[in-house]
Amino acid sequence: IFLDDKVVLKDVVMQIGPVPILYLPSYTHLLDDKRPRVTIIPGKDKQWGLFLLTSWRVYLHENLQGRFHLDFREQMDLAGGLDLKYKLPEGGRGIFRSYYTHQRELHREHFWSSLYGSDKGDPTTERERSRFQVRHVWEVDDFTKATLEYNRAQDATVVKDFFEREFEENTFNPATYFQVIHSSNWYGLSFLVNKRVNRFETVTQQLPFVSLNLRPMEIPWLPGFGEWIN
């Protein structure tokens, strides 16, 4: 226990009765954090029906924080995922996002409607839906920056259906690429590999693409030209 700062636990096991369901090698609980650790959002939506969205925010380390999601949507069934934000001692920082559901579309108003009325609905349809994202940025030095981004989605609308705010804010970039940019006073050098990983995408693949841009430079000894612009 660090007074007025944090509590650090090692080898944490979470149990329901005698059954262990979660193990963490380390868990840190901040004592001065005012944000809620657990969020529960119930409601009713035209597309989802009755829903209950839950998330548990965890602070594993000052360089590793995350959020567990466990959601229920009446028209889509259970879904869950994990978000992590990390920072490496050497090698940059990044985010990891995952979400998965074995979606069972109900095709009737409520799941109990068939028990007391004639609202049987169409047969339940099932399909797997998921998204997986990794974005890592490394400031190699004052002149060089490397970026790796990997985005895998089961279909084109999975982010829109489950993360509407993220979709509307256009923070989800489906591109998958690795890029290194080196800049100096004389030139800019870029190395890019761009690969299609989602079958529903139309992508111009670059395997790889290298560009060299020379900076404008003065040529004072050439009459009539103050500078040369590439």
Rosetta blueprint (number, residue, H / E / L):
1 I L
2 F E
3 L L
4 D L
5 D L
6 K E
7 V E
8 V E
9 L E
10 K E
11 D E
12 V E
13 V E
14 M E
15 Q E
16 I E
17 G L
18 P L
19 V E
20 P E
21 I E
22 L E
23 Y E
24 L E
25 P E
26 S E
27 Y E
28 T E
29 H E
30 L E
31 L L
32 D L
33 D L
34 K L
35 R L
36 P L
37 R L
38 V E
39 T E
40 I E
41 I E
42 P E
43 G E
44 K E
45 D E
46 K L
47 Q L
48 W L
49 G E
50 L E
51 F E
52 L E
53 L E
54 T E
55 S E
56 W E
57 R E
58 V E
59 Y E
60 L E
61 H E
62 E L
63 N L
64 L E
65 Q E
66 G E
67 R E
68 F E
69 H E
70 L E
71 D E
72 F E
73 R E
74 E L
75 Q L
76 M L
77 D E
78 L E
79 A E
80 G E
81 G E
82 L E
83 D E
84 L E
85 K E
86 Y E
87 K E
88 L L
89 P L
90 E L
91 G L
92 G L
93 R E
94 G E
95 I E
96 F E
97 R E
98 S E
99 Y E
100 Y E
101 T E
102 H E
103 Q E
104 R E
105 E E
106 L L
107 H L
108 R L
109 E L
110 H L
111 F L
112 W L
113 S H
114 S H
115 L H
116 Y H
117 G L
118 S L
119 D L
120 K L
121 G L
122 D L
123 P L
124 T L
125 T E
126 E E
127 R E
128 E E
129 R E
130 S E
131 R E
132 F E
133 Q E
134 V E
135 R E
136 H E
137 V E
138 W E
139 E E
140 V L
141 D L
142 D L
143 F L
144 T E
145 K E
146 A E
147 T E
148 L E
149 E E
150 Y E
151 N E
152 R E
153 A E
154 Q L
155 D L
156 A L
157 T L
158 V H
159 V H
160 K H
161 D H
162 F H
163 F L
164 E H
165 R H
166 E H
167 F H
168 E H
169 E L
170 N L
171 T L
172 F L
173 N L
174 P L
175 A L
176 T L
177 Y E
178 F E
179 Q E
180 V E
181 I E
182 H E
183 S E
184 S L
185 N L
186 W L
187 Y E
188 G E
189 L E
190 S E
191 F E
192 L E
193 V E
194 N E
195 K L
196 R L
197 V L
198 N L
199 R L
200 F L
201 E L
202 T L
203 V L
204 T L
205 Q L
206 Q E
207 L E
208 P E
209 F E
210 V E
211 S E
212 L E
213 N E
214 L E
215 R L
216 P L
217 M E
218 E L
219 I L
220 P L
221 W L
222 L L
223 P L
224 G L
225 F L
226 G L
227 E L
228 W E
229 I L
230 N L
